[in-house]
Amino acid sequence: MLDEDETEAGPSRPTRRTALRNEGAGNVQKRRRRDEEESEASSNEGSVNQPSTLAEKAAQKLTTDELERKVKDVVRLALFSELRKQPIRRDDMVKKVLHEHSRAFQVVFDKAQERLEDIFGMSLAELPSKEKKSFGTGGSRKPVGNKDKPSTKSYVLKNVLPQEYRVSDIISWEKNNEEDIMGLLTVILSLIHVNGRVLSDDQLAHYFRRLYLVDNDKFDLEKLLSTFVKQGYLDKQKTNRSDQSQNSEKEPLEYRWGPRAKIEMPESNLVEFIRALFGRDAPSDLDKQIERSSGIDLMNLV
């Protein structure tokens, strides 16, 4: 006796219940494919559009005057932090400016960026992560940027003015030989870069002696190096160099570019600085020497 939903079936005629099961399985597969497509589309668009949409909705809860005030406060905080050579963290902007409107961060941040670029010729650039500690001498000769490293959510102001306006004559330097200090920093960064991107403390001391900077009244080298490390221009790490004397009381150290230097010193500027130092006395293969010692691909520099 057949069920009321079934009919007698032959090899070429499936039962109604079997057909429904097959149809259901097909629908499940179709829904699964549709869900996968929607999920993929969401993942592709969500990282760019969705957070912006959420931020815009959160920003709508602010009045025009409130939004403008918060944009100005972020700009002030960025300028104040840069004056002290301190990075500005996202948490700082949330706690000191946005408060309970943290979800509107991206809108406020983008508007502050526009204000900084239009008025001051600067923009907030995220600091790269510090390089992991490595042992022994010699650099990895990898690109200076750390694009694949995780987000630090810390920012510094970066000069975005056209090159023709980046001249020292239009900068009002402080009387405490700040221009000389920045010049020395550029020399140190250049030496690090052309020595395989890492320089031991002994090598740095050797260069200081050759430049007649040791016991120079103008610079307190030890204090300056500490300041450069604190400001993020230099990254100082301990090392276990095998050539270090066992009787030496001095702890072996290595210097690399710090996160701030990677933001503020484009490789193209570095190459131009090295060329200017040599001037007319530059060897004919200077560019090849720069490429070989630092890993810079001069053909791809902008």
N, C-alpha and C positions, 0 to 999 in steps of 0.2 A: 504494500500500500504506500503510495507516494504522498509526501507532504503537500500541502496546498500550494506552497511556493515553488514546488518542483514539478517538472514534467519529465516524462521518460526521455532519456538522453542516449544518443548513439555516439560513436566516436567523433563525428563532426559537429555535434550539437551539445555544447556544455550546458549544465544545469543553470538555472537562473541564479542560484546561490553562488555557484562557482564564478559566474560572470560578474556578480556584484563584488565578490572578493577580488577578482582581477582588476575590476574598475577601481576599487578602493585602493589597491596597491599602486595603480597608475596615478591616482590623485595624490597619494602620499609622496610619490617620487616627484611629481610636478610641484607640489608645495615645497618639498625639500630643495629642489633646484631654485625655485623662486626665492625662498628664504636665504639661500646661499648668495644669490645675485644681489638681493637687497642688503645683505650683510657686507658684501664686498664693496658695494657702492657707498654704504654708510662709512666703512673704514677709510675709503679713499677721500670722501668729502668731509667726514667728521673732524679730521685733524685740522682742517683749514676753516671750513665754514661753520661747523657746529659750535665750537667754542666762541667764535666771533658773535654768533647769533645769541648765545647765552649771555655774553658780556654786554651786548647791545640791549637785551631785555633788562639786565640788571642796571645799566646806565640810565634807562628810561625812568627809573625810580628817583633819579636825581633831577633837581631843577636845573635850568640852564646856568644860573649863577653858581650853584653848588658844583656842577661839573667843571665850569671854568676855574673855580677856586682850586679844585683838586688837581687840575692840569698844571696850574701855576705852582702849586706846592711841590709837585713832583719835579718840575724844572728847577725850583730853588734847591730842593734836596740834592738833585744831581750836581748842580754847580757847587754847592757847599761841600759835598763829598769829594768832588774833584779838586777843590782848593786844598783840601787836607790830604789829597792823594790816597783816599780810601775808596774802595769799591762800594757801590750802592746795591744792596740786596733787595730782592723782591719782597722779602719779609719786612724790610724797613719801609718800603713804600706802602705796604698794606697796613702795618701797625701805626705809622706816623701820619699817613695821608688818607687812605681809603677807609680804615676802621671797619665798620659793619658792611661796607659796600665792596668787599673784596672781590666779588664776582664781576664787578665792572672793571677789573684791573686792565684787561687788554685794551678796552676803549680809551681809558685814561692814559695808559702807557703810549698808545699810538698817537694820540693827540699831543702828548708831551714831546714825543719824538719830532713831530712836525714843527712844533714851536722851537725846539732846540736847533733844528736844521735851518729854519727860516731866519731866525734872529742871531744865533750864535755860531752857525756853521759847524755844529757838532751833532753827534748822535750817540745814543747809548748802545754800546756793543757788549755782548755777553762774554765774560772772561772764559777762556778755555780751562780745562782741568790741568792740574800740575802733572808733569811727567812722573811716572813711577820711578822709584829709586832703582838705579842700576849700579853694578859693582864693576870695578876696573876702569881703565881709562879708555878714551875713544868714544866718539859719538855714534849714534845710530844713523845720522844723516837722513832722517826722515823729514818731511815737510814740517815747517814750524807750527802750522795750525793743527788743532786737535779736533777736527770736525766730527770724528767718530766717537769722541768722548762724551760721557753723560752731561746733561745740562747742569751748570753750576748755579744758575739763577742769581748771579752776581754780575754787575755791569760797571763799566767805566766809560767816560766820555771819549769819543774818537773824533779826530779832526776830519771833516768831510769837505773842507774848502777846496776849490780847484787849486792845482799845483802852483799857479802863478801868484797866488796869495799866501803861500806858505813860506814866507821869507822872514828872517829874524828882525829885519829893520822895522817892521810894523808891530813888533811885540815890545811891550814896556817891561823890561826885565827888572827884577829887584836889585837893590844895591849889594846884596850879599852874594856876589859873583854867581848868581843862579845860572847865567848863560854858560859860564865855565863849567859848572857842575853838570849841566845837561850835555855839554860837549864831551866831558870825560865819560859820562854814561854811554854815549854813542860809541866812543872808542872801545869801551869794555865789551859792549854788545857785539861790535864788529869782530873783535878778537875771539870772542867765544864762537861766533858763527863760522869763522874761517878756520877754526881748529876742530872741525868735526862736531860743532854745536855743543861742546863741553870743554871746560877749561879747569884744570886743577888749581888749587890755591898757590902752589909752587910756581906754576907757569904764569899765573897772573902777577905774582910778585916779581918774577923775572922781567915781564913786560913793563911793570911800574919802574923798575930800576933803569931799564933802557930808555924810558921816557923822562927820566930825571924827576920822577914824582915822589920818590922816597925822601922823607925829611923835608918835603916842600911845605913852606909856610902857608901856601894858598889852600892846600887840601889836607884834611884829616882822613886819610884813606880808610882806616878801619871803621871810623864812624860813618863815612859815606857808603861803604859797602853794606853796613848794617841797615842804613836808611833805604838803600836801593832794594834790599831784600824785603824790608817791611812794607815798602810801597808797591811791591809786586813786580819790579823791573827785573830782579834777579831771583833765581831759585837756587838756594844753597843746600847741598845734600852731603851727608857723610859718605865716605867710601872706604873700602878696604884695599887700597892700592898696594900691590905687592912690592913696589919699589920704595915704600915708606920705611925709613929707618926704624928699627925696633926700639932704639934708644931715644927717639924723638918724642918730646912731650906734646908736640903740636898735633892736634887731631886732623887727619887728612880730610880735605873737603874738595868738592867740585862745584863749579858754578855753571848754570844753564840760564837760558832766557826764562824770565818769569812770565806769568799770564798777561800782565799789563804790557810788557814789551812786545808780546806777540800781537797785541791789538794796535799799539801806537807806532810800531816800526815796520812799515811795509818792506818787503825784501827789495823792491825796486829802489826805495830810498837808501837802503843799506848799500847796495851796489854803487849807486851814484856817489855816496859818501866815500867809499873805498877808492873809487876812481879819482875823486877830487883830492884825496890825500896824496896820491902818487903824482898827480898832475902830469907835466910833460915827461917826468922821469919814469912813467909807467912802462913796465916791460910789454913787449908786443903780445905776449900770451897771458896778460893779466886776467882777462875774462875766463880763460880756460882754467887758470889757477883758482879763481873764485869758485867756479863750478866744481872743480875737483875737491877742494878743501871743505866746502860748505854744503854741497849737494844741490845748490840752486841751479835750476834750469833757466838760463838767461833768455832762451828763445821763447819761453812761455810767460815771461814777466810782462806785466801791463805797464 
